[in-house]
Amino acid sequence: MPLQRPMTQAAQFEESYLTPRLFSRLAVGFGLLAAFLVGTGLYGTLAYRVQRRKSEIGVRMALGANRRAVLEMVVRESLLIALAGFVTGLPLCFAVSRLMRAQLYQLNALDPVSILAASAITFIVVIGAALLPATRAASVDPMEALRAK
């Protein structure tokens, strides 16, 4: 009786890892998509808030606030939003990790390196999303902002 699909041992080994490799690539892709969505959502929210507070920022700058103080104010607000997300998300992460233990093979569901890496990447995305609205807020001309109101 002839063999149905003859292949080398190396090819058979590669084929046995196709599904896990596909799932890992999908996970990375969805992670990048999630980071992009977090960045654009946070950027949109902060840009809207800065636009709405343009006259307030103009008054602050007219009363003596320098550009650095305005920049720090906007970045601080974005970090507070991110902190609220972390405070909400980390307990949910620990709760869901118990459900995921059955899905993971030879991996710890509460891997501290993974949690710290995800937190660090989210922090970088938050800072990146906050910098453009913050620089726009810091470059507001006080006279134009006061006239626009």
PEPENOR-V12969 format. One record per backbone hydrogen bond with DSSP energy under -0.5 kcal/mol. CO is the residue of the C=O (numbers start at 0). NH is the residue of the N-H. E is the energy in kcal/mol with one decimal. If there is no record, write none. Layout:
BEGIN
co->CO nh->NH e->E
co->CO nh->NH e->E
END
This chain:
BEGIN
co->7 nh->11 e->-2.1
co->8 nh->12 e->-2.3
co->9 nh->13 e->-2.4
co->10 nh->14 e->-2.3
co->11 nh->15 e->-1.5
co->12 nh->16 e->-0.7
co->13 nh->16 e->-0.9
co->14 nh->17 e->-1.1
co->16 nh->20 e->-1.8
co->17 nh->21 e->-2.3
co->18 nh->22 e->-2.5
co->19 nh->23 e->-2.3
co->20 nh->24 e->-2.3
co->21 nh->25 e->-2.5
co->22 nh->26 e->-2.3
co->23 nh->27 e->-2.1
co->24 nh->28 e->-2.5
co->25 nh->29 e->-2.9
co->26 nh->30 e->-2.1
co->27 nh->31 e->-2.5
co->28 nh->32 e->-2.3
co->29 nh->33 e->-2.4
co->30 nh->34 e->-2.3
co->31 nh->35 e->-2.4
co->32 nh->36 e->-2.5
co->33 nh->37 e->-2.5
co->34 nh->38 e->-2.4
co->35 nh->39 e->-2.7
co->36 nh->40 e->-2.4
co->37 nh->41 e->-2.5
co->38 nh->42 e->-2.4
co->39 nh->43 e->-2.6
co->40 nh->44 e->-2.2
co->41 nh->45 e->-2.7
co->42 nh->46 e->-2.9
co->43 nh->47 e->-2.1
co->44 nh->48 e->-2.3
co->45 nh->49 e->-2.7
co->46 nh->50 e->-2.2
co->47 nh->51 e->-2.4
co->48 nh->52 e->-1.6
co->50 nh->53 e->-1.1
co->52 nh->56 e->-2.7
co->53 nh->57 e->-2.3
co->54 nh->58 e->-2.3
co->55 nh->59 e->-2.6
co->56 nh->60 e->-2.5
co->57 nh->61 e->-2.4
co->58 nh->62 e->-2.0
co->59 nh->64 e->-2.7
co->60 nh->63 e->-0.9
co->65 nh->69 e->-1.7
co->66 nh->70 e->-2.6
co->67 nh->71 e->-2.7
co->68 nh->72 e->-2.0
co->69 nh->73 e->-2.1
co->70 nh->74 e->-2.3
co->71 nh->75 e->-2.6
co->72 nh->76 e->-2.0
co->73 nh->77 e->-1.9
co->74 nh->78 e->-2.2
co->75 nh->79 e->-2.0
co->76 nh->80 e->-1.9
co->77 nh->81 e->-2.3
co->78 nh->82 e->-2.5
co->79 nh->83 e->-2.1
co->80 nh->84 e->-1.8
co->81 nh->85 e->-2.5
co->82 nh->86 e->-2.8
co->83 nh->87 e->-1.7
co->84 nh->88 e->-3.2
co->85 nh->89 e->-2.7
co->86 nh->90 e->-0.5
co->87 nh->91 e->-1.0
co->88 nh->92 e->-2.5
co->89 nh->93 e->-2.3
co->90 nh->94 e->-2.1
co->91 nh->95 e->-2.6
co->92 nh->96 e->-1.9
co->93 nh->97 e->-0.8
co->94 nh->98 e->-0.7
co->95 nh->99 e->-1.5
co->96 nh->100 e->-0.8
co->98 nh->101 e->-0.5
co->99 nh->102 e->-1.2
co->99 nh->103 e->-1.1
co->100 nh->103 e->-0.5
co->103 nh->105 e->-0.6
co->106 nh->108 e->-0.5
co->107 nh->110 e->-1.0
co->109 nh->111 e->-0.6
co->110 nh->114 e->-2.1
co->111 nh->115 e->-2.6
co->112 nh->116 e->-2.5
co->113 nh->117 e->-2.6
co->114 nh->118 e->-2.2
co->115 nh->119 e->-2.6
co->116 nh->120 e->-2.5
co->117 nh->121 e->-2.3
co->118 nh->122 e->-2.3
co->119 nh->123 e->-2.3
co->120 nh->124 e->-2.3
co->121 nh->125 e->-2.4
co->122 nh->126 e->-2.4
co->123 nh->127 e->-2.6
co->124 nh->128 e->-2.5
co->125 nh->129 e->-1.6
co->126 nh->130 e->-1.5
co->127 nh->131 e->-0.7
co->128 nh->132 e->-0.6
co->129 nh->133 e->-1.9
co->130 nh->134 e->-2.6
co->131 nh->135 e->-2.1
co->132 nh->136 e->-2.4
co->133 nh->137 e->-2.3
co->134 nh->138 e->-1.1
co->136 nh->139 e->-1.2
co->139 nh->141 e->-0.6
co->140 nh->144 e->-2.4
co->141 nh->145 e->-2.1
co->142 nh->146 e->-2.1
co->143 nh->147 e->-1.9
co->144 nh->148 e->-0.6
END
